[in-house]
Amino acid sequence: EVQLVESGGGSVQAGGSLRLSCEVSGYTYSHYCMGWFRQAPGKKREGVAAIGSEGSTRYTDSVKGRFTISKDNVKNTLYLQMNGLKPEDTAMYYCARGPAGWCPFSALSLSKDEYNYWGQGTQVTVSS
């Protein structure tokens, strides 16, 4: 059974940092696209960052230079380091697994429709 479990969310002041983690199980970890998404109240779920099988990455424009996605294939864990947090980053953050198979840069997507499995989410709140 595929499972994704997020942790690391919390409340911080603007300018602060958080590191989200997503422990994954139930499949060969490195052979899929993986992504972080977020959803604020009343808004659509949006892609934040994605990482491919060889470590290639893709970010939405609003987080470039502030967020870093990474993974540890030994620990089967996906990370999202978030620096310089802003109030507009406040949302529920979800990790997700993409289609089966090797994931090159060309296949990286920030569209939620390209991901099959989701975690339960972890809340991030940034105060001004």
C-alpha positions in Angstrom: 0.0 0.0 0.0 1.3 3.4 -1.0 1.6 5.8 2.0 2.8 9.4 2.2 3.0 11.1 5.6 3.9 14.8 5.9 5.4 16.5 9.0 7.2 19.7 9.9 4.5 22.3 9.5 3.8 24.9 12.1 3.4 28.6 12.8 6.2 31.1 12.1 6.7 34.8 11.6 7.4 36.3 8.3 11.0 35.8 7.3 11.2 32.6 9.2 12.0 29.0 8.0 10.4 25.6 8.1 11.4 22.2 6.7 8.7 19.9 5.7 9.2 16.2 5.5 7.3 13.4 3.7 8.0 9.8 4.5 7.0 7.5 1.7 6.5 3.8 1.7 5.0 1.0 -0.4 7.0 1.5 -3.6 10.5 2.0 -5.1 10.9 5.6 -4.0 13.1 7.0 -6.7 11.1 5.8 -9.7 8.5 8.5 -9.6 8.0 12.2 -9.9 7.4 13.6 -6.5 5.9 17.0 -5.6 4.8 19.4 -3.0 1.5 21.2 -3.3 -0.4 23.7 -1.2 -3.9 24.8 -0.7 -5.1 27.9 1.1 -8.7 28.3 2.3 -11.0 29.1 -0.7 -8.2 28.6 -3.2 -7.3 25.8 -5.6 -4.5 23.4 -4.9 -1.3 24.6 -6.5 2.0 23.0 -7.3 4.9 24.4 -5.4 7.9 22.2 -6.3 8.6 18.9 -8.0 11.7 16.6 -8.2 12.6 13.9 -10.7 14.3 10.6 -10.4 17.8 12.1 -10.9 17.2 15.1 -8.7 16.1 17.6 -11.4 13.7 20.2 -9.9 10.9 22.5 -10.9 9.4 25.4 -8.9 6.5 27.7 -9.2 7.6 31.3 -9.7 6.5 32.6 -6.3 8.8 30.3 -4.4 11.9 30.4 -6.6 15.0 31.3 -4.6 13.2 30.7 -1.2 12.1 27.0 -1.3 14.2 24.0 -2.0 12.9 20.5 -2.7 15.1 17.5 -2.1 15.0 13.8 -1.3 16.9 11.1 0.5 16.5 7.9 -1.3 18.0 5.9 1.6 15.5 7.3 4.1 12.7 7.3 1.5 11.9 10.9 2.5 11.0 14.0 0.5 11.8 17.4 1.9 10.8 21.0 1.3 13.1 23.6 2.9 11.2 26.9 3.1 13.1 30.1 3.8 12.0 33.7 3.8 8.4 32.7 4.5 5.7 35.2 3.7 2.1 35.4 4.9 0.9 34.4 1.5 2.7 31.1 1.9 0.1 30.1 4.6 -1.6 27.0 3.4 -2.0 23.2 3.9 1.0 21.6 2.3 0.7 18.2 0.7 3.3 15.8 -0.8 2.3 13.7 -3.8 3.6 10.9 -6.0 3.4 11.0 -9.7 3.0 8.3 -12.4 4.9 5.1 -12.2 8.3 4.9 -13.8 11.5 6.9 -14.3 10.9 10.6 -14.0 13.2 12.8 -16.2 13.1 16.6 -16.1 10.8 16.7 -19.1 8.2 14.8 -17.2 8.2 17.0 -14.1 4.9 18.7 -13.6 3.3 21.1 -11.1 -0.2 20.1 -12.1 -2.1 18.2 -9.5 -3.7 16.2 -12.2 -0.4 14.4 -12.9 -0.1 13.0 -9.4 -1.8 9.8 -8.2 -1.2 9.5 -4.4 -1.4 12.2 -1.7 -0.5 12.6 1.9 -2.9 14.0 4.5 -1.1 17.4 4.6 0.6 19.6 7.2 -0.4 23.1 8.0 1.9 26.1 7.5 0.9 29.4 9.0 3.0 32.6 8.5 2.1 35.7 10.5 3.2 39.2 9.6 
